[in-house]
Amino acid sequence: MDVDGLSVRVVALWNDWQLRSMILLSLWLQIFLTIAGGRRKYTAGIWLGTLVWLAYTSADPLATLSLGTITRNQGGSNCNTKNESITPAFWSSMLLVHLGGPYTFTAYAVEDNELWSRHVLQLLTQLSMSFYASLRSWWSMDPLRYLAIPIFIAGIMKYGERVLVLWLASSNKFRESANEERKLLREQLDNKIPRDDFDNMDATRCDKVLGFDRIRPEAKHLHEAHFLFRILKLLYGDYLVTYPTHMSSYNILKRKSAAKAFELIGVELGFMFDVLFTKAMTGVGWRPRLFLRSINFLLSVSALLAFWIMARNSKAYSEIDITISYLLLGGAVVLDIYSVIWMLLSDWTMLWLSKKREPLAESICQFIYSSRWLSSLIHKKRWKESMNQHAIHKHIEQSVPMGNLISKGHNFRRWKEDVDCYLKELIFERLLDMRSRYSRQDDQRMILAERGDHALRRNGCSEKFRWSVVDIDFHESFLLWHIATWFCHVGHTESPHVKVSRSLASYMLYLRSDMPFMLPKEMGEAKYMSTSVEATFQVEEGQTEGSVLSDGRNLASALDLLETEDGWSDETKWEMISQVWVEMLTFAAIHCGWKEHAKALSQGGELLTFVAVLMSHLGISEQCIYK
């Protein structure tokens, strides 16, 4: 076997396909990020999250490496009569377009928006490299050099747009935008309407004040959600919300059912997701956005048509490079079409169209809402609508459907449960009850501190169970209640209250295990891990001694005694347990920072975030100013 000859052929093959393979991989990453960018708003999963992260972290370095390869090889000794060096110079402009990123994906995490200044430097660097590669081939007589100009302009516009979006979503700029929003809300509400009018404002008066009375009924929820989003910007920017402002959001929500309230918050958080993670560019008017999309699309189409005319009868380029160039240009056109459709069917466009009283805008709205297919695209899924679950008990495998299992390890079992209508009703009922008691400043502090003790007081067993919710820190409290809930759950039928209690118990443990930044920081990480491992080991081994497990079993036994000694029914006991868990959920939600809630939006959203936003819009927050 000719080893030397084989190695020479392998090296030659690699030299021929090194740049081509990187170019094609860069295109594939752009396609994947474009599709995944919209889906991650409502889809959560280990595999999708891992693939998105890998694609996002690989896309820019791969395009940069490809540009460097083109720059290094351009004008070198490998040039031949087929003029193959011209095509890679043309590809350098396409790579600049790839560096601009897709319209549906600008940042993987909130922290990426703070790196906008780094992208400015990267833009200047990559722009120089692409210009250099094009300049080295400019002195040839090949007409393809002119074709690189429109693509080069499109790349500058697309990358510049990406930098602009990252800058607008950065914390300092976002806070400036929130401050402007605060001034506008004061002009709209505080300075024009007496504060007392908000106390007993009916629905008709509320719609008139907020300008919803002239909006077509099908689009009214978009305008309500956008108004709530304006308030959410204040909360995210750490500003206080005035009394008229949060009373307006309260008047919007209090008349809705739990399902409609959650749906409205889903649209609102979709607006926030677009601002933080996509090129929605809400800080810029719709005309510049439409202009940018149109120019980019026209440049891509014109370049594709011109290349087809130049290359169809040309023998100057290799067939492989022509095919790759067609894929790059065709892919750019398809992605631009996808982004235009994504923009036209977005909530932002429907919000803008429904504001217009012009005949054309009315006709477009009527056509979209009357079309079953287009209407289904508009009313799309807003978030993952499920709760990830963790548990440390062996017997849960018997009660979890195999289709819901996500993963299974030695210490923890993980699966997911849907956030059903019954759970939404329990949460919304709890929040309205909190709001009805939320009047004086002293009441506010007590209500915000409730984490199960109010449910115990209401059921007359505060003294019996106070030690498990008030006398210990929050993390240890929900771990004890988690263990107790699962021990009480053994042998019971899956009634609504049992299901809610079990789901919330496992959801809170999932948050502490996988997303601890969303929970109050009371218990140290080392203590929590040792406590969790201890409980896991004891349950798995069937031990009955030990502080955590024994306390959890004692709590379960005390809850069971409510039936045997106090005459409670099984349903009443589980109703109280579910109320305790809902209170723990609301306590965790309002004590989580807004930056942490924003992080969860990039992973399909969390129930905890929905609860926190609902609480703030109902006025149950330290950021809401009362009389």
Residue, then its C-alpha position, 0 to 999 in steps of 0.5 A: m500500500d502506497v502510504d505516501g501517495l495516500s497521504v498526499r491525496v488526503v492532503a490534496l482533498w482537504n485543501d480542496w474541501q477545507l474552505r468549501s466544507m466550512i462555508l456549507l457548515s456556516l450556511w447550515l448553522q444559519i438555517f438552523l439558528t433561524i428555525a430554532g430562534g423562533r421555536r425556543k420561545y415555546t420549546a424547552g428540552i435538553w437536546l434542543g438547548t444543547l444544539v442551539w448553544l453549540a450552533y450559536t457559539s460555533a457560528d461566528p468563529l466558523a465564519t471568522l475562520s472561513l474569512g481568514t482562510i479566504t484572506r490567506n489564500q486569496g491571490g496566492s500561488n493556487c490561482n489558476t486559469k479557471n479563476e477559482s480564486i474569484t469565487p472564494a472572494f465572492w464568498s467572503s461577502m456572503l460570510l459577512v452576511h452570515l456574521g450578521g446572524p438570522y433575524t430570529f436570533t441575536a442573543y443566546a442569553v441576556e448577558d450576550n446583549e452586554l457584548w455589543s461593543r465587542h461586536v462593533l470591534q468584530l464588525l470592523t475587523q471582519l469588514s476589513m478582512s472581507f474588503y481585503a479579500s474582495l480588493r485582491s481580486w478586483w484587478s481581474m477582469d472577471p465580472l463576478r467582482y461586481l456581484a460581490i458589491p450588493i452582497f457586501i452592502a447587505g452584509i454591512m447592513k445585516y451585521g450593523e443591524r445585529v450590533l444595533v439590536l444588541w445595543l438596544a437590549s443592553s441593560n443601560k440602554f434598556r433602562e433608558s428606554a424604560n425611563e422614557e416609557r415611564k414618562l409616557l405612562r405618566e403623561q397618559l395616565d397620571n397627569k390626565i386622570p384623577r387617581d380616585d377614578f382608577d379605584n372603581m373604573d368599569a371596563t368601558r371607561c378603562d378601555k376608553v382611557l387606554g385607547f382600546d375602545r377603537i381597536r377591533p375585538e380580535a386584536k384587543h388582546l394584543h394591545e392589552a398585552h403591549f400595555l402590560f409589556r410597557i409596564l414590564k419594561l419599568l419593572y425590568g428597569d427597576y423603576l417604581v410603578t405609579y398607582p394609576t399605572h398598576m391600577s390600569s393593569y389590575n383593571i385589565l386582568k381582574r375581569k379575565s378568567a385565569a386562562k385568559a390572564f395567562e394567555l395575555i401574559g404569554v403574549e406580553l412575555g413574547f414581546m419581551f423575548d423579541v426585544l431581548f433575543t431577536k431583531a424585532m428592534t422595537g426601539v426603532g420605528w417600523r419604517p426603518r425596519l421595513f426598509l432594512r428587510s426590503i433592501n436586504f431581500l432585494l440585494s439577495v435576489s438581484a445577486l442571485l439573478a445576476f450570478w445565474i446570468m453570469a455563470r450559466n454559460s461561463k467555463a471559468y469556474s469549477e462546477i462545485d464552486i458554482t453549486i456552492s455559490y448557488l446554495l449560498l445565494g439561494g439560502a440567503v434569499v430563502l432565509d430573507i423570505y422566512s424572516v419577512i414572513w416571520m415579521l409580517l405574522s408577528d404580534w408586532t405587525m398585527l399590533w401596528l396594523s390594528k392601530k390603523r384606521e386606513p382601509l388597506a390596514e383594515s382589509i389586511c387585518q380582516f383577511i388575516y383574522s378571517s383566514r383559518w390558516l393565517s389565524s392559526l399562525i398568529h395564535k401560536k404557542r407562546w411558551k412551553e406550557s409545562m413544568n419540569q419535575h424533579a423528585i428524590h423518591k423511588h416510587i414516582e416511577q409508578s405514577v409518571p407516564m413513560g412519555n413524560l420522562i425526560s431523564k433518569g439518574h441515580n439521585f433524581r428522576r426528571w419528567k414534565e407536567d402540563v400547566d393545566c387550567y385547574l392549576k392556573e385557576l388555583i394560582f389566579e384565585r390565590l393572587l386575587d385573594m392576595r390583592s383583596r387584602y393588599s391595602r396598607q403598607d404593613d399588609q403588603r409586607m406580611i402578604l409578600a412574606e406568606r409562604g404557606d402560613h396563610a393557608l395554614r391560618r385559614n384552615g385553623c392549623s397554623e400552630k400545628f404546622r408553623w414549624s415547617v413553614v415559618d420557623i425554618d428557611f424557605h429552601e428547607s421548608f419546601l424540601l420537607w413539604h416535598i418529602a411529606t407530599w410524596f409520602c402522603h401521595v402514596g396510595h392516593t388517587e390522582s385527584p386535582h388537588v393531589k396532582v397540583s400538590r405533587s406537580l408543584a412539589s416536584y417543580m420547586l425541587y427542579l428549580r432549586s436543582d437546575m435553576p437555583f438563581m430563580l429562588p430566594k438565596e437563603m440556604g447555602e449551596a453546600k448545605y442544600m446539596s448535603t441535605s438533598v443527598e442525605a434525603t435521596f440516600q435515605v429514601e433509596e436505601g429505605q432508612t427511617e432515621g435522619s433529620v431530613l427524612s424523619d422531619g418529612r415523615n413526621l410532617a406527612s404523619a401529622l398531615d394524615l392525622l388531620e383525617t384520623e383525629d381531626g375529622w378532615s376529609d381527604e379532599t380537604k387535606w389535599e386542598m390545604i396542601s395545594q394551597v401551601w404549595v401555591e403560596m410557596l410558588t408565589f413567594a418564590a416568584i416575587h422574590c426572584g429578580w427580573k434579570e433572572h426571569a428574563k434568563a428563563l425566557s430563552q428556555g421556553g419560559e417558566l411558570l414562576t415568571f408568569v406568576a411574578v408578572l401577574m403579581s406585579h400587574l395586579g399590584i402585588s409587588e414592592q415596586c408598585i406605589y400605593k396611596 
